[in-house]
Amino acid sequence: MIIFFIVAAGVVGLAWSWYNYSVLNKMEVEDINKIDEERLLKTEHPGVVEIGAIIRQGASAFISAEYKICSIFIIIMAGIVYVCVDNMDKWFTTVAFLTGAVTSMFCGAFGMQIATFSNYRTTLAAKNSLGSAFKTAFRAGCAMGFTLVSVSMIVLLIIIYVYKNMMEIENSSEEKNYYYDLFEAVAGYGLGGSTIAMFARVGGGIFTKAADLGSDLVGKIEAGLPEDSPRNPATIADNVGDNVGDVAGMSADLFGSFA
């Protein structure tokens, strides 16, 4: 019965996330994925959607490159986890670690996609009223947050349930450490999530500061561009960094903390 309520809570969370995403998707704005690049380059004063397209492209490129490096590290780290675990269930802990890392990467990528999908929608909504902008941003946060928590909870439940059956553990016992080996193995799930969160948060932050500072100085001093000009690369770099660090990184961090 308890498992039913846990699964039901996850399903309700995913349904609520999908509802909020659907509402955002119905907003009458130009499709950010169908921007004509030739028109974008020739436009003297790019609009909100055009700038949003550049930010979305930059954020996607960065997180793709970051996750390639993270994948190599995770494989190496999984080997270290396997060697260092001193119980008989090395594979259980290692697989839980890899599952946590992959889930964390999904959460980060999903959070970034939602953010770049809704950022320019929030800006356009702000033209109407502050309330409309707040509702748009809040729905985006709901779509991201409830998805991350629901997915991480369901995956965690699956790991516990599968491991419990593989280890042939009954539902109850009078032994004090009856579930000790099970949850020693499951602990790898949180470790995998926290490992990716560390890279996502730090990597995005470093990128933001380095790219923003460098391009800001060049744009202002050499090109004479205002700080917040859409033609100033620092403006784009700053927004890309905010998405990959503060959004994708926070998504992975939220998952790690929850796990």
C-alpha positions in Angstrom: 0.0 0.0 0.0 2.8 2.4 0.8 4.5 1.7 -2.5 1.2 2.6 -4.2 1.1 6.0 -2.5 4.8 6.7 -3.4 4.2 5.8 -7.1 1.0 7.8 -7.1 2.7 10.9 -5.7 5.4 10.6 -8.5 2.7 10.2 -11.2 0.8 13.2 -9.9 3.9 15.3 -9.8 4.7 14.4 -13.4 1.2 15.1 -14.5 1.3 18.5 -12.8 4.6 19.3 -14.5 3.2 18.3 -17.9 0.1 20.5 -17.3 2.3 23.6 -16.5 4.5 22.8 -19.5 1.4 22.6 -21.7 0.2 26.0 -20.5 3.6 27.5 -21.4 3.6 25.8 -24.8 0.3 27.3 -25.7 1.5 30.9 -25.3 1.3 32.6 -28.7 5.0 33.4 -29.3 7.3 32.7 -32.2 8.8 29.2 -32.1 12.3 29.5 -30.8 13.4 26.3 -32.7 12.4 27.7 -36.1 14.4 31.0 -36.1 15.9 31.8 -39.5 19.7 32.1 -38.8 20.2 34.2 -41.9 17.6 36.6 -40.8 19.1 36.6 -37.3 22.5 37.6 -38.6 21.1 40.4 -40.8 18.9 41.9 -38.1 20.3 45.1 -36.8 18.4 45.0 -33.5 17.5 41.4 -32.7 14.3 40.8 -30.7 13.6 38.7 -27.6 13.0 35.5 -29.6 16.2 35.9 -31.6 18.3 36.5 -28.5 16.5 33.6 -26.8 17.5 31.4 -29.7 21.2 32.3 -29.3 21.1 31.7 -25.6 19.3 28.3 -26.0 21.9 27.3 -28.6 24.8 28.3 -26.5 23.5 26.6 -23.3 22.8 23.4 -25.2 26.3 23.4 -26.7 27.9 24.0 -23.3 26.0 21.3 -21.4 26.6 18.8 -24.2 30.4 19.4 -24.0 30.3 19.4 -20.2 28.4 16.1 -20.0 30.9 14.4 -22.4 33.6 15.1 -19.9 31.4 14.2 -17.0 30.7 10.8 -18.6 34.4 10.0 -18.7 34.8 11.0 -15.1 31.8 9.0 -14.0 33.1 5.9 -15.6 36.4 6.3 -13.8 34.7 7.1 -10.6 32.5 4.1 -10.9 35.6 1.9 -11.1 37.0 3.6 -7.9 33.7 3.0 -6.1 33.8 -0.6 -7.1 37.3 -1.1 -5.8 36.7 0.9 -2.5 33.5 -0.7 -1.4 34.4 -3.4 1.1 31.3 -5.5 1.2 30.1 -8.4 -1.1 27.7 -6.2 -3.0 30.1 -4.1 -5.0 28.1 -4.2 -8.1 24.9 -3.0 -6.4 26.7 0.1 -5.1 28.4 0.8 -8.4 25.2 0.4 -10.5 23.4 2.7 -8.0 26.1 5.2 -8.4 25.9 5.2 -12.2 22.1 5.4 -12.0 22.3 8.4 -9.8 24.8 10.1 -12.1 22.7 9.5 -15.2 19.5 10.6 -13.4 21.3 13.8 -12.2 22.5 14.5 -15.8 18.9 14.1 -17.1 17.6 16.4 -14.4 20.2 19.1 -15.2 19.6 18.9 -19.0 15.8 18.9 -18.5 16.0 21.9 -16.2 18.0 23.8 -18.7 15.7 23.0 -21.6 12.7 24.2 -19.5 14.6 27.4 -18.6 15.6 28.3 -22.1 12.1 27.4 -23.3 10.4 29.7 -20.8 13.0 32.6 -20.3 11.9 34.6 -23.3 8.3 33.7 -22.7 8.6 35.4 -19.3 10.1 38.4 -20.9 7.3 38.7 -23.5 4.8 38.2 -20.7 6.3 41.1 -18.8 5.3 43.4 -21.6 1.7 42.8 -20.5 2.0 42.9 -16.7 4.3 41.9 -13.8 1.6 39.3 -12.8 1.8 37.6 -16.2 5.6 37.4 -16.0 5.4 35.9 -12.5 2.9 33.3 -13.5 5.0 32.3 -16.5 8.2 32.0 -14.4 6.3 30.1 -11.6 4.9 27.6 -14.1 8.3 27.0 -15.5 9.6 26.4 -12.0 6.8 24.0 -11.2 7.4 22.1 -14.5 11.1 21.7 -13.6 10.9 21.1 -9.9 8.1 18.6 -9.8 9.6 16.6 -12.7 13.0 16.4 -10.9 11.5 15.3 -7.6 9.1 12.9 -9.1 11.6 11.2 -11.4 14.2 10.9 -8.6 11.7 9.5 -6.2 10.4 6.9 -8.7 13.9 5.8 -9.7 15.0 5.5 -6.1 11.9 3.4 -5.3 12.8 1.1 -8.3 16.4 0.7 -7.1 15.3 -0.2 -3.6 12.6 -2.6 -4.8 14.9 -4.3 -7.3 17.8 -4.6 -4.8 15.5 -5.9 -2.1 14.3 -8.7 -4.3 17.8 -9.5 -5.7 19.2 -9.7 -2.1 16.2 -11.8 -1.1 15.3 -9.5 1.8 11.9 -10.0 3.5 9.7 -7.1 4.5 10.5 -7.2 8.2 12.8 -8.7 10.8 13.8 -8.3 14.4 17.5 -7.9 13.5 18.9 -4.5 14.2 20.9 -4.2 10.9 18.5 -6.1 8.7 18.5 -3.5 5.9 22.1 -2.4 6.4 23.6 -3.9 3.2 20.6 -2.8 1.1 20.9 0.9 2.0 24.7 0.8 2.0 24.3 -0.1 -1.7 21.5 2.4 -2.3 23.8 5.2 -0.9 25.6 5.1 -4.2 22.6 6.6 -5.8 22.9 9.9 -3.9 26.7 9.9 -4.4 26.3 9.7 -8.2 23.8 12.6 -8.1 26.0 14.8 -5.9 29.0 14.2 -8.1 27.3 15.5 -11.2 25.8 18.4 -9.3 29.3 19.5 -8.2 30.5 19.6 -11.8 27.4 21.3 -13.1 27.4 24.0 -10.5 31.1 24.8 -10.5 31.5 24.3 -14.3 28.6 26.6 -15.1 29.8 29.2 -12.6 33.4 29.3 -13.9 32.1 29.5 -17.5 29.9 32.5 -16.6 32.6 34.4 -14.9 35.3 33.8 -17.4 33.2 34.4 -20.5 31.4 37.3 -19.1 34.4 39.1 -17.8 36.5 38.5 -21.0 33.8 39.4 -23.5 32.6 42.3 -21.3 36.0 44.0 -21.3 36.4 43.5 -25.1 32.9 44.6 -25.9 33.1 47.8 -23.9 36.7 48.8 -24.4 37.4 47.7 -28.0 33.9 47.8 -29.6 32.3 50.5 -27.4 29.2 48.4 -26.8 27.0 49.0 -23.8 27.1 46.3 -21.1 23.6 45.0 -21.8 23.6 45.4 -25.5 22.4 42.3 -27.4 25.4 42.8 -29.7 27.8 42.5 -26.7 28.9 38.8 -26.4 29.1 39.3 -22.6 25.4 39.7 -22.5 24.9 36.3 -24.2 27.7 34.6 -22.3 26.2 35.8 -19.0 22.8 34.5 -19.8 24.2 31.2 -21.1 26.2 30.8 -17.9 23.1 31.6 -15.8 21.3 28.8 -17.5 24.0 26.1 -17.3 25.1 27.0 -13.9 22.2 28.4 -11.9 19.5 26.3 -13.7 21.1 23.1 -15.0 23.5 23.0 -12.0 20.7 23.8 -9.5 18.5 21.1 -11.1 21.3 18.5 -10.6 21.9 19.9 -7.1 18.2 19.6 -6.2 18.2 16.0 -7.3 21.4 15.3 -5.4 20.0 16.8 -2.2 16.7 15.1 -2.6 18.3 11.7 -3.2 
